Structures are given as structure tokens and as C-alpha cells.
Amino acid sequence: YLILFQPHLQLKLTWELGRAQFVIFCFFLFLKAIYVFVCLHDDITHRLQLILNSTARAVSKTPKFSPITPVLKSLHWLKIEQRIQYKVISITYKTLQSNKPTYLNDLLHIQRNMNTRSSDIISLLRPPVCSRLKLTNRSFTHHAPVLWNSLPKQLLQPTPHQLCNQTGSILALSPTQFHAKLKTFLFTRSFPPP
């Protein structure tokens, strides 16, 4: 047994459980570090998905050659592509709500809708610069508006004007409500119902 001593806590873990927790911890730290690269190369995304699948197998003690989709679904884990989208949309939401950090807030521009049917949602303008470089299209400036504008209307509802001046937030949903609905939306995108 591996014994971890802390001033107020003593835990005994088996080596396997300790290694699995370490792998999961490192994996999620790695995901947080790569969220800047919105659209990773397909090869890297595939490799990360394989790591996630192996981690899910280790956590659920599933045999190596059994299907992984039901395991990921039962653990309520998003696939890698949706995890990255979740992180980018989450950062976009926080930036729009607080206008901070300023370096990201300067990259996002709210689209002023003149059409009355589409004025009941908050959408973002895409930058006018078009490039043939894939790296440009993978940047936060280009990809955040694409992801944001693809969200369902229920997530993009603005705050009524009276409340907007008091709270400073532009979206009607609280952070907890927004993130819960966002994860549900991306989960159904990862695992569409039959």
C-alpha cells in the first residue's frame, strides 16, 4: 500500500488506484493546457481520445476490447472534441459576462441585430479577415464566435434591460445554469439518442 501522510488526513491507496488517479489528474491538466488550440490536428485529437478511453476503462474496470461508448456515456464524460468546445464556450461566456480578461474581451464583438426575430439572442461577429491558413481558423478570435453562434437559442438569451444595468451581465442564465445546459447540449452531441 501507498500511504499518504497529511497533517489531518491519512489515506491508504493501492498502487493501481494511485496510478489511475495520477493518470486522470495529469490528463485533465493537459486538457486545460491545450484549450488554447481550439481545433487540434485530427491525429492529436484521436490520440487524446484514446487516452480518455483508456482512462475510462481503468476507472470502470472494463475489459480492453469491449465497446467504450457505453462506458463514457455511463460516466457522463464528454468526448475530446466536445471537451475542447466546452472549454472555449465556457471562456467565451465568462468573458462576455464579466468583460474580463480584457485581452479576450477585445477579441469578442457582439453582433447588433436589426432583425427582430434574431434580436432576442446574443450572437458574436466573426472577424472580417479571411485566411487560407488553418492556424488562423483555429484561433480563439475565429473559432469562439463560430462555436458560440452554433449554440441553441435558450443559452443565448439576453438579460432584460432593467437587470442588465444592475448586474452588469448580458446573458440571462447564471453560470451554473449555463454550464449545466451547455454540458447537456454537448453530451447529446457526443452521444446522440437512438
FIKOLZA-1660 file (N, C-alpha, C; in steps of 0.1 Angstrom, whole numbers, plus 5000, padded with zeros to 4 digits):
% residues 194
   i   px   py   pz ch aa at
   1 5008 4988 5000  A  Y  N
   1 5000 5000 5000  A  Y CA
   1 5009 5013 5000  A  Y  C
   2 5003 5022 4993  A  L  N
   2 5010 5036 4993  A  L CA
   2 5003 5044 5004  A  L  C
   3 5010 5049 5013  A  I  N
   3 5004 5057 5024  A  I CA
   3 5008 5071 5022  A  I  C
   4 4998 5080 5022  A  L  N
   4 5000 5094 5020  A  L CA
   4 4997 5100 5033  A  L  C
   5 5007 5108 5039  A  F  N
   5 5005 5115 5051  A  F CA
   5 5002 5129 5049  A  F  C
   6 4992 5134 5055  A  Q  N
   6 4989 5148 5056  A  Q CA
   6 4986 5152 5070  A  Q  C
   7 4988 5164 5074  A  P  N
   7 4986 5167 5089  A  P CA
   7 4973 5162 5094  A  P  C
   8 4962 5163 5087  A  H  N
   8 4949 5160 5092  A  H CA
   8 4943 5148 5086  A  H  C
   9 4950 5141 5076  A  L  N
   9 4944 5131 5068  A  L CA
   9 4954 5120 5065  A  L  C
  10 4950 5108 5066  A  Q  N
  10 4958 5096 5062  A  Q CA
  10 4950 5088 5053  A  Q  C
  11 4955 5086 5041  A  L  N
  11 4948 5078 5031  A  L CA
  11 4957 5066 5027  A  L  C
  12 4950 5054 5026  A  K  N
  12 4957 5043 5020  A  K CA
  12 4952 5040 5007  A  K  C
  13 4960 5039 4997  A  L  N
  13 4956 5036 4983  A  L CA
  13 4964 5025 4978  A  L  C
  14 4958 5017 4970  A  T  N
  14 4966 5006 4963  A  T CA
  14 4974 5013 4952  A  T  C
  15 4985 5007 4947  A  W  N
  15 4993 5013 4937  A  W CA
  15 4985 5015 4924  A  W  C
  16 4976 5006 4921  A  E  N
  16 4968 5007 4909  A  E CA
  16 4959 5019 4909  A  E  C
  17 4952 5021 4920  A  L  N
  17 4943 5032 4922  A  L CA
  17 4951 5045 4922  A  L  C
  18 4962 5045 4928  A  G  N
  18 4971 5057 4929  A  G CA
  18 4976 5061 4915  A  G  C
  19 4980 5051 4907  A  R  N
  19 4984 5054 4893  A  R CA
  19 4973 5059 4885  A  R  C
  20 4961 5053 4886  A  A  N
  20 4949 5057 4878  A  A CA
  20 4946 5071 4881  A  A  C
  21 4945 5074 4894  A  Q  N
  21 4942 5088 4898  A  Q CA
  21 4953 5098 4893  A  Q  C
  22 4965 5094 4893  A  F  N
  22 4976 5102 4888  A  F CA
  22 4974 5105 4873  A  F  C
  23 4971 5094 4866  A  V  N
  23 4969 5095 4851  A  V CA
  23 4958 5104 4848  A  V  C
  24 4947 5102 4855  A  I  N
  24 4935 5111 4853  A  I CA
  24 4938 5125 4856  A  I  C
  25 4945 5128 4867  A  F  N
  25 4949 5141 4871  A  F CA
  25 4957 5148 4860  A  F  C
  26 4968 5141 4856  A  C  N
  26 4977 5146 4845  A  C CA
  26 4969 5148 4832  A  C  C
  27 4960 5139 4829  A  F  N
  27 4953 5141 4817  A  F CA
  27 4944 5153 4817  A  F  C
  28 4937 5156 4828  A  F  N
  28 4929 5168 4828  A  F CA
  28 4937 5181 4829  A  F  C
  29 4949 5180 4835  A  L  N
  29 4958 5192 4835  A  L CA
  29 4962 5194 4821  A  L  C
  30 4965 5184 4813  A  F  N
  30 4969 5185 4799  A  F CA
  30 4958 5191 4791  A  F  C
  31 4946 5187 4793  A  L  N
  31 4934 5192 4786  A  L CA
  31 4933 5207 4789  A  L  C
  32 4935 5211 4801  A  K  N
  32 4934 5225 4805  A  K CA
  32 4945 5233 4798  A  K  C
  33 4956 5227 4796  A  A  N
  33 4967 5234 4790  A  A CA
  33 4965 5236 4775  A  A  C
  34 4958 5227 4768  A  I  N
  34 4957 5227 4754  A  I CA
  34 4944 5234 4749  A  I  C
  35 4936 5240 4758  A  Y  N
  35 4923 5246 4753  A  Y CA
  35 4926 5257 4744  A  Y  C
  36 4938 5263 4744  A  V  N
  36 4941 5274 4735  A  V CA
  36 4940 5270 4721  A  V  C
  37 4945 5258 4718  A  F  N
  37 4944 5252 4705  A  F CA
  37 4931 5246 4702  A  F  C
  38 4922 5255 4697  A  V  N
  38 4908 5251 4696  A  V CA
  38 4905 5239 4688  A  V  C
  39 4910 5239 4676  A  C  N
  39 4909 5228 4667  A  C CA
  39 4922 5221 4665  A  C  C
  40 4924 5212 4673  A  L  N
  40 4937 5204 4672  A  L CA
  40 4937 5196 4660  A  L  C
  41 4949 5192 4656  A  H  N
  41 4951 5183 4645  A  H CA
  41 4943 5171 4648  A  H  C
  42 4937 5164 4637  A  D  N
  42 4929 5152 4640  A  D CA
  42 4937 5141 4646  A  D  C
  43 4950 5140 4643  A  D  N
  43 4958 5130 4649  A  D CA
  43 4960 5132 4664  A  D  C
  44 4962 5144 4668  A  I  N
  44 4963 5147 4682  A  I CA
  44 4950 5145 4690  A  I  C
  45 4939 5149 4683  A  T  N
  45 4926 5147 4689  A  T CA
  45 4923 5132 4691  A  T  C
  46 4927 5124 4681  A  H  N
  46 4925 5110 4681  A  H CA
  46 4933 5104 4693  A  H  C
  47 4945 5108 4694  A  R  N
  47 4954 5102 4705  A  R CA
  47 4948 5106 4718  A  R  C
  48 4944 5118 4720  A  L  N
  48 4938 5122 4733  A  L CA
  48 4925 5114 4736  A  L  C
  49 4917 5111 4725  A  Q  N
  49 4905 5103 4727  A  Q CA
  49 4909 5089 4732  A  Q  C
  50 4920 5084 4726  A  L  N
  50 4925 5070 4730  A  L CA
  50 4929 5070 4745  A  L  C
  51 4935 5081 4749  A  I  N
  51 4939 5082 4763  A  I CA
  51 4927 5083 4772  A  I  C
  52 4917 5091 4768  A  L  N
  52 4904 5092 4776  A  L CA
  52 4897 5079 4776  A  L  C
  53 4897 5071 4765  A  N  N
  53 4891 5058 4765  A  N CA
  53 4898 5049 4775  A  N  C
  54 4911 5049 4775  A  S  N
  54 4919 5040 4784  A  S CA
  54 4916 5044 4798  A  S  C
  55 4915 5057 4801  A  T  N
  55 4913 5061 4815  A  T CA
  55 4899 5057 4819  A  T  C
  56 4889 5058 4810  A  A  N
  56 4875 5053 4813  A  A CA
  56 4875 5038 4816  A  A  C
  57 4883 5031 4808  A  R  N
  57 4884 5016 4811  A  R CA
  57 4890 5013 4824  A  R  C
  58 4900 5021 4828  A  A  N
  58 4907 5019 4841  A  A CA
  58 4898 5022 4852  A  A  C
  59 4890 5033 4851  A  V  N
  59 4881 5038 4862  A  V CA
  59 4870 5028 4864  A  V  C
  60 4864 5023 4852  A  S  N
  60 4853 5014 4853  A  S CA
  60 4856 4999 4853  A  S  C
  61 4869 4997 4852  A  K  N
  61 4874 4983 4852  A  K CA
  61 4867 4975 4840  A  K  C
  62 4866 4981 4829  A  T  N
  62 4861 4975 4817  A  T CA
  62 4872 4968 4809  A  T  C
  63 4869 4956 4804  A  P  N
  63 4879 4949 4796  A  P CA
  63 4883 4957 4784  A  P  C
  64 4895 4954 4779  A  K  N
  64 4902 4962 4768  A  K CA
  64 4894 4962 4755  A  K  C
  65 4888 4951 4751  A  F  N
  65 4882 4950 4738  A  F CA
  65 4866 4952 4738  A  F  C
  66 4861 4956 4750  A  S  N
  66 4847 4959 4750  A  S CA
  66 4844 4973 4745  A  S  C
  67 4832 4976 4740  A  P  N
  67 4829 4989 4735  A  P CA
  67 4830 5000 4745  A  P  C
  68 4836 5011 4741  A  I  N
  68 4839 5022 4751  A  I CA
  68 4827 5032 4752  A  I  C
  69 4819 5034 4741  A  T  N
  69 4809 5044 4741  A  T CA
  69 4799 5043 4753  A  T  C
  70 4794 5031 4756  A  P  N
  70 4785 5030 4767  A  P CA
  70 4792 5033 4781  A  P  C
  71 4805 5030 4781  A  V  N
  71 4812 5034 4794  A  V CA
  71 4814 5049 4795  A  V  C
  72 4818 5056 4784  A  L  N
  72 4819 5070 4785  A  L CA
  72 4805 5077 4788  A  L  C
  73 4795 5071 4782  A  K  N
  73 4781 5076 4785  A  K CA
  73 4777 5074 4799  A  K  C
  74 4780 5062 4805  A  S  N
  74 4776 5060 4819  A  S CA
  74 4784 5068 4829  A  S  C
  75 4797 5072 4825  A  L  N
  75 4805 5081 4833  A  L CA
  75 4801 5095 4832  A  L  C
  76 4793 5098 4821  A  H  N
  76 4789 5112 4818  A  H CA
  76 4801 5120 4814  A  H  C
  77 4810 5114 4806  A  W  N
  77 4822 5121 4802  A  W CA
  77 4820 5125 4787  A  W  C
  78 4824 5137 4784  A  L  N
  78 4823 5142 4770  A  L CA
  78 4835 5137 4762  A  L  C
  79 4833 5135 4749  A  K  N
  79 4844 5132 4741  A  K CA
  79 4854 5144 4740  A  K  C
  80 4866 5141 4735  A  I  N
  80 4876 5152 4735  A  I CA
  80 4872 5164 4727  A  I  C
  81 4866 5162 4715  A  E  N
  81 4862 5173 4707  A  E CA
  81 4852 5182 4715  A  E  C
  82 4842 5176 4721  A  Q  N
  82 4832 5183 4729  A  Q CA
  82 4839 5189 4742  A  Q  C
  83 4848 5183 4747  A  R  N
  83 4855 5189 4759  A  R CA
  83 4862 5202 4755  A  R  C
  84 4869 5202 4744  A  I  N
  84 4875 5214 4739  A  I CA
  84 4865 5225 4736  A  I  C
  85 4854 5221 4730  A  Q  N
  85 4844 5231 4727  A  Q CA
  85 4838 5236 4740  A  Q  C
  86 4836 5228 4750  A  Y  N
  86 4830 5232 4763  A  Y CA
  86 4840 5242 4769  A  Y  C
  87 4852 5240 4768  A  K  N
  87 4862 5249 4775  A  K CA
  87 4862 5263 4767  A  K  C
  88 4862 5263 4754  A  V  N
  88 4862 5275 4746  A  V CA
  88 4849 5283 4749  A  V  C
  89 4838 5276 4748  A  I  N
  89 4825 5283 4751  A  I CA
  89 4824 5288 4765  A  I  C
  90 4829 5281 4774  A  S  N
  90 4829 5285 4788  A  S CA
  90 4837 5298 4790  A  S  C
  91 4849 5298 4784  A  I  N
  91 4857 5310 4785  A  I CA
  91 4850 5322 4778  A  I  C
  92 4844 5319 4767  A  T  N
  92 4836 5330 4760  A  T CA
  92 4825 5335 4769  A  T  C
  93 4817 5326 4775  A  Y  N
  93 4807 5330 4784  A  Y CA
  93 4812 5339 4796  A  Y  C
  94 4823 5335 4802  A  K  N
  94 4828 5342 4813  A  K CA
  94 4833 5356 4809  A  K  C
  95 4839 5356 4797  A  T  N
  95 4844 5369 4792  A  T CA
  95 4833 5378 4788  A  T  C
  96 4822 5373 4782  A  L  N
  96 4810 5382 4779  A  L CA
  96 4803 5387 4792  A  L  C
  97 4803 5378 4802  A  Q  N
  97 4796 5382 4814  A  Q CA
  97 4804 5393 4823  A  Q  C
  98 4817 5391 4823  A  S  N
  98 4825 5400 4832  A  S CA
  98 4833 5410 4824  A  S  C
  99 4834 5409 4811  A  N  N
  99 4843 5418 4803  A  N CA
  99 4858 5416 4807  A  N  C
 100 4861 5405 4813  A  K  N
 100 4875 5402 4818  A  K CA
 100 4878 5388 4813  A  K  C
 101 4890 5385 4810  A  P  N
 101 4902 5394 4809  A  P CA
 101 4901 5403 4796  A  P  C
 102 4906 5414 4797  A  T  N
 102 4905 5424 4786  A  T CA
 102 4911 5420 4773  A  T  C
 103 4922 5412 4774  A  Y  N
 103 4928 5407 4761  A  Y CA
 103 4918 5398 4754  A  Y  C
 104 4910 5390 4760  A  L  N
 104 4900 5382 4754  A  L CA
 104 4887 5390 4750  A  L  C
 105 4884 5399 4759  A  N  N
 105 4872 5407 4757  A  N CA
 105 4874 5416 4744  A  N  C
 106 4886 5420 4742  A  D  N
 106 4889 5428 4729  A  D CA
 106 4887 5420 4717  A  D  C
 107 4888 5407 4718  A  L  N
 107 4886 5398 4706  A  L CA
 107 4872 5395 4703  A  L  C
 108 4863 5397 4712  A  L  N
 108 4849 5393 4710  A  L CA
 108 4841 5405 4707  A  L  C
 109 4832 5405 4697  A  H  N
 109 4824 5416 4694  A  H CA
 109 4809 5411 4692  A  H  C
 110 4800 5417 4700  A  I  N
 110 4786 5413 4700  A  I CA
 110 4780 5419 4687  A  I  C
 111 4773 5410 4680  A  Q  N
 111 4766 5414 4668  A  Q CA
 111 4753 5421 4671  A  Q  C
 112 4752 5433 4665  A  R  N
 112 4740 5441 4667  A  R CA
 112 4730 5437 4657  A  R  C
 113 4719 5430 4661  A  N  N
 113 4709 5425 4651  A  N CA
 113 4698 5436 4649  A  N  C
 114 4696 5438 4636  A  M  N
 114 4685 5447 4633  A  M CA
 114 4672 5439 4630  A  M  C
 115 4673 5427 4627  A  N  N
 115 4661 5418 4625  A  N CA
 115 4655 5415 4638  A  N  C
 116 4642 5417 4640  A  T  N
 116 4635 5415 4652  A  T CA
 116 4635 5400 4657  A  T  C
 117 4634 5391 4647  A  R  N
 117 4634 5377 4651  A  R CA
 117 4647 5372 4657  A  R  C
 118 4658 5377 4653  A  S  N
 118 4671 5373 4658  A  S CA
 118 4677 5382 4669  A  S  C
 119 4669 5393 4672  A  S  N
 119 4674 5402 4682  A  S CA
 119 4672 5397 4696  A  S  C
 120 4665 5386 4698  A  D  N
 120 4663 5380 4711  A  D CA
 120 4674 5371 4716  A  D  C
 121 4685 5370 4708  A  I  N
 121 4697 5363 4712  A  I CA
 121 4709 5371 4711  A  I  C
 122 4720 5367 4718  A  I  N
 122 4733 5374 4718  A  I CA
 122 4742 5366 4709  A  I  C
 123 4745 5371 4697  A  S  N
 123 4754 5364 4688  A  S CA
 123 4767 5372 4687  A  S  C
 124 4778 5366 4682  A  L  N
 124 4791 5372 4680  A  L CA
 124 4794 5374 4666  A  L  C
 125 4801 5385 4663  A  L  N
 125 4806 5387 4649  A  L CA
 125 4819 5379 4647  A  L  C
 126 4820 5374 4635  A  R  N
 126 4833 5367 4631  A  R CA
 126 4842 5378 4626  A  R  C
 127 4855 5377 4628  A  P  N
 127 4864 5387 4622  A  P CA
 127 4863 5387 4607  A  P  C
 128 4864 5399 4601  A  P  N
 128 4863 5401 4587  A  P CA
 128 4875 5395 4579  A  P  C
 129 4886 5392 4586  A  V  N
 129 4898 5387 4580  A  V CA
 129 4896 5373 4576  A  V  C
 130 4898 5369 4564  A  C  N
 130 4897 5355 4559  A  C CA
 130 4911 5351 4556  A  C  C
 131 4915 5339 4559  A  S  N
 131 4928 5334 4557  A  S CA
 131 4927 5320 4552  A  S  C
 132 4936 5315 4544  A  R  N
 132 4937 5301 4540  A  R CA
 132 4945 5293 4550  A  R  C
 133 4951 5300 4559  A  L  N
 133 4959 5293 4569  A  L CA
 133 4950 5286 4579  A  L  C
 134 4952 5273 4582  A  K  N
 134 4944 5266 4592  A  K CA
 134 4947 5271 4606  A  K  C
 135 4959 5276 4608  A  L  N
 135 4962 5281 4622  A  L CA
 135 4953 5293 4625  A  L  C
 136 4951 5302 4615  A  T  N
 136 4942 5314 4618  A  T CA
 136 4928 5309 4621  A  T  C
 137 4923 5299 4614  A  N  N
 137 4909 5295 4616  A  N CA
 137 4908 5287 4630  A  N  C
 138 4919 5283 4635  A  R  N
 138 4919 5276 4648  A  R CA
 138 4921 5286 4660  A  R  C
 139 4923 5298 4657  A  S  N
 139 4925 5308 4668  A  S CA
 139 4912 5311 4675  A  S  C
 140 4913 5316 4687  A  F  N
 140 4902 5319 4696  A  F CA
 140 4893 5330 4689  A  F  C
 141 4899 5339 4682  A  T  N
 141 4892 5350 4675  A  T CA
 141 4882 5345 4665  A  T  C
 142 4886 5335 4658  A  H  N
 142 4878 5330 4647  A  H CA
 142 4869 5319 4652  A  H  C
 143 4874 5310 4661  A  H  N
 143 4866 5298 4664  A  H CA
 143 4855 5301 4675  A  H  C
 144 4858 5310 4685  A  A  N
 144 4849 5313 4695  A  A CA
 144 4835 5317 4690  A  A  C
 145 4835 5327 4681  A  P  N
 145 4822 5331 4675  A  P CA
 145 4814 5320 4668  A  P  C
 146 4822 5311 4661  A  V  N
 146 4815 5300 4654  A  V CA
 146 4809 5291 4664  A  V  C
 147 4816 5287 4674  A  L  N
 147 4810 5278 4684  A  L CA
 147 4799 5285 4692  A  L  C
 148 4800 5298 4695  A  W  N
 148 4790 5305 4703  A  W CA
 148 4777 5306 4695  A  W  C
 149 4778 5309 4682  A  N  N
 149 4766 5311 4674  A  N CA
 149 4760 5298 4670  A  N  C
 150 4766 5287 4673  A  S  N
 150 4760 5274 4670  A  S CA
 150 4752 5268 4682  A  S  C
 151 4753 5276 4693  A  L  N
 151 4745 5271 4705  A  L CA
 151 4730 5273 4703  A  L  C
 152 4722 5265 4710  A  P  N
 152 4708 5267 4710  A  P CA
 152 4704 5281 4716  A  P  C
 153 4693 5286 4711  A  K  N
 153 4688 5299 4715  A  K CA
 153 4686 5301 4730  A  K  C
 154 4682 5290 4736  A  Q  N
 154 4679 5290 4751  A  Q CA
 154 4692 5294 4759  A  Q  C
 155 4704 5291 4754  A  L  N
 155 4716 5295 4760  A  L CA
 155 4720 5309 4758  A  L  C
 156 4715 5315 4747  A  L  N
 156 4719 5329 4743  A  L CA
 156 4710 5340 4746  A  L  C
 157 4700 5337 4755  A  Q  N
 157 4690 5348 4758  A  Q CA
 157 4697 5359 4766  A  Q  C
 158 4694 5372 4762  A  P  N
 158 4699 5383 4769  A  P CA
 158 4692 5386 4782  A  P  C
 159 4699 5393 4791  A  T  N
 159 4693 5398 4803  A  T CA
 159 4683 5409 4800  A  T  C
 160 4671 5410 4806  A  P  N
 160 4663 5422 4804  A  P CA
 160 4670 5434 4807  A  P  C
 161 4667 5445 4800  A  H  N
 161 4675 5458 4801  A  H CA
 161 4675 5463 4815  A  H  C
 162 4665 5461 4823  A  Q  N
 162 4665 5467 4837  A  Q CA
 162 4675 5459 4845  A  Q  C
 163 4676 5446 4844  A  L  N
 163 4685 5438 4852  A  L CA
 163 4700 5440 4847  A  L  C
 164 4701 5442 4834  A  C  N
 164 4715 5443 4828  A  C CA
 164 4722 5454 4835  A  C  C
 165 4716 5466 4837  A  N  N
 165 4723 5477 4843  A  N CA
 165 4726 5474 4858  A  N  C
 166 4718 5466 4865  A  Q  N
 166 4721 5464 4879  A  Q CA
 166 4732 5453 4881  A  Q  C
 167 4731 5442 4873  A  T  N
 167 4741 5431 4875  A  T CA
 167 4753 5432 4866  A  T  C
 168 4752 5439 4855  A  G  N
 168 4764 5440 4846  A  G CA
 168 4765 5429 4837  A  G  C
 169 4757 5418 4839  A  S  N
 169 4758 5406 4830  A  S CA
 169 4749 5408 4818  A  S  C
 170 4752 5403 4807  A  I  N
 170 4744 5405 4795  A  I CA
 170 4736 5392 4791  A  I  C
 171 4739 5381 4797  A  L  N
 171 4732 5369 4795  A  L CA
 171 4722 5366 4806  A  L  C
 172 4711 5360 4803  A  A  N
 172 4700 5358 4814  A  A CA
 172 4704 5346 4823  A  A  C
 173 4711 5336 4818  A  L  N
 173 4714 5324 4826  A  L CA
 173 4726 5327 4836  A  L  C
 174 4724 5321 4848  A  S  N
 174 4735 5322 4857  A  S CA
 174 4746 5313 4853  A  S  C
 175 4759 5314 4858  A  P  N
 175 4769 5305 4854  A  P CA
 175 4766 5290 4856  A  P  C
 176 4760 5287 4867  A  T  N
 176 4756 5273 4870  A  T CA
 176 4746 5268 4860  A  T  C
 177 4736 5276 4857  A  Q  N
 177 4725 5272 4847  A  Q CA
 177 4732 5270 4833  A  Q  C
 178 4740 5280 4829  A  F  N
 178 4746 5280 4816  A  F CA
 178 4755 5267 4814  A  F  C
 179 4763 5265 4824  A  H  N
 179 4773 5253 4822  A  H CA
 179 4765 5240 4823  A  H  C
 180 4755 5239 4831  A  A  N
 180 4747 5226 4831  A  A CA
 180 4740 5224 4817  A  A  C
 181 4734 5235 4812  A  K  N
 181 4727 5233 4799  A  K CA
 181 4737 5231 4788  A  K  C
 182 4749 5238 4789  A  L  N
 182 4759 5236 4779  A  L CA
 182 4764 5221 4778  A  L  C
 183 4767 5216 4790  A  K  N
 183 4772 5202 4791  A  K CA
 183 4761 5192 4785  A  K  C
 184 4748 5195 4789  A  T  N
 184 4738 5186 4783  A  T CA
 184 4737 5187 4768  A  T  C
 185 4738 5199 4763  A  F  N
 185 4738 5201 4748  A  F CA
 185 4750 5194 4742  A  F  C
 186 4762 5195 4747  A  L  N
 186 4774 5189 4741  A  L CA
 186 4774 5174 4744  A  L  C
 187 4768 5169 4755  A  F  N
 187 4766 5155 4757  A  F CA
 187 4757 5148 4747  A  F  C
 188 4746 5155 4743  A  T  N
 188 4737 5149 4733  A  T CA
 188 4744 5150 4719  A  T  C
 189 4753 5159 4718  A  R  N
 189 4761 5160 4705  A  R CA
 189 4771 5148 4705  A  R  C
 190 4777 5145 4716  A  S  N
 190 4787 5134 4717  A  S CA
 190 4780 5121 4716  A  S  C
 191 4768 5119 4722  A  F  N
 191 4761 5106 4722  A  F CA
 191 4747 5109 4718  A  F  C
 192 4744 5110 4705  A  P  N
 192 4731 5113 4701  A  P CA
 192 4721 5102 4705  A  P  C
 193 4709 5105 4708  A  P  N
 193 4699 5095 4712  A  P CA
 193 4696 5086 4700  A  P  C
 194 4692 5073 4702  A  P  N
 194 4690 5064 4691  A  P CA
 194 4677 5068 4684  A  P  C
% end
